[in-house]
Amino acid sequence: MSMNRIRHDGPLIVGGGLAGLSAALEAARAGASVLVVTPEPLLSGCSSAWAQGGIAAALTAQDSAELHAADTAAAGAGLVDAGAALQLTQAGRATVQWLASLGAPFDRDGRGGFAVSLEAAHSVARVARVGGDGAGRAILSAVAAAVRAQPLIEVWEDGSLKALLKDASGRVVGAAVARDGRRVEVVARAVVLATGGAGGLFSATTTPAALKGEGMALAYEAGADILDPEFVQFHPTAMDVGLDPAPLATEALRGEGARLVDGEGRFLLGEAEDADLQPRDVVARAVHRARIEGRGAFLDARRAVGREFPQAFPAVFAACMRHGLDPRVSPIPVMAACHYHMGGIAADAEGRTAAPGLFAVGECAATGVHGANRLASNSLLEAAAFGRRAGVAAARETGGEPPLPARIGSELDSADLQALREAMTLHAGVERTRAGLERLLSLIAQIEPRAPGAPVLTAARLIAQAALAREESRGGHYRADFPDTDVEARHSRMEAPHAARVLEAAE
């Protein structure tokens, strides 16, 4: 592969979802020249565009940033950083207003305020939506249009991150990017990783399959710490219609009264009206168990939504109908699938990591706001709010010395990748055990000689090792062999092998 080097006088942002584009807009507004590199055209290949719920924020008189932060901490099962959560929730209203000012068409109430709806584990209605279940795409479309109109931002829509570049002092000074079969080394003043989650490491996932945690792995190799990578959220209602990735049946359906039942029509979580609105991990385990036991799991929205389906939930309705399933007359078959990575690259609320010159925002980062389990619709809020802050901080960075030669890891062939994904869903999925995680780690070790230094394997190993070490159940991490939660909540921090510590990572 031929290689050339370019020098970019400003921050390099890797990723074109809501976090990366929010960072780009604010960095440009601060006067910096910005280069955004993403492997697919904007609005495809990123989870933000697929988000159905909306954006959580204290927007009504009944709500406050403090109440939103308390709900966030309760969902996160003892591992939420209270300071970071409050910084997030205090930015809620301003973030929604900023997105609306860019043209995001939020649903409005009769008085012109933001219409808000209730989702699981929120104590009041606070989720601002767009057109029922299309929030992510509508919000991201507005942000992408603003990016395209901003002369200080250049976007490469065909660039894949292969390695981070460091100088002799250990500072991150750019990235090696594959583009058109050629390798380009981009030397920049700072690098902002907005590389998304790790759902593509699992065979059952609701996220774009290309998102395999490689940003996390490369950050770790470059000297950043990884925080709590074992905490993966499994969405209880992915549609089981034979698609990879699996389409999502938004939680708002359960908010409207849709019920989870088995093949005989029995409630999976009990008779109570709000039984299906428990935290996602509880609901995901009930769905998982019903399927393992052969009873099947279905989301029955016939009474709750019924004839309103095409207008109320157009994306879900279309996905059902494409598979010959009419949700107005039949329950939707569902499964628990990987949906969101709470853990990731340890970063503060401005995106700073333990590796000088390197920032991380959005799903690839672990800022402490999600803890062991993310509160519904906090992800788009975090992507925009902390993405904006990281953009401002990255714009102020001044570069380092010339880069050292980059080490590029290998890629997995399709058979090895499929074997890894199936093993991750089986052994690092909704329920985990020591024996299963040890089997997973030995499979990773078997694949390694065929794909030395593959970031995908590093990412999978970080998740599996932390899950093996955590001998308790908490939030999204459930150990069938250790079902109880320890009295003391402890973080998993994987210290980078090649660290050059200048900054203290967020505690």
Secondary structure, 3 states (H helix, E strand, C coil): CCEEEEECCCEEEECCCHHHHHHHHHHHHCCCCEEEECCCCCCCCCHHHHCCCCEECCCCCCCCHHHHHHHHHHHCCCCCCHHHHHHHHHCHHHHHHHHHHCCCCCCECCCCCECEECCCCCCCCCEECCCCCCHHHHHHHHHHHHHHCCCCEEEECCEEEEEEEECCCCCEEEEEEEECCEEEEEECCEEEECCCCCHHHCCCECCCCCCCCHHHHHHHHCCCCEECCCCEEEEEEEECCCCCCCCECCCHHHHCCCEEECCCCCECCCCCCCHHHCCHHHHHHHHHHHHHCCCCCEEECCCCCHHHHHHHCHHHHHHHHHCCCCCCCCCEEEEEEEEEECCEEECCCCCECCCCCEEECHHHEECCCCCCCCCCCHHHHHHHHHHHHHHHHHHCCCCCCCCCCCCCCCCCCHHHHHHHHHHHHHHCCCCECHHHHHHHHHHHHHHHHHCCCCHHHHHHHHHHHHHHHCCCCECCECECCECCCCCCCCCCEECCCCCCCCCCCCC
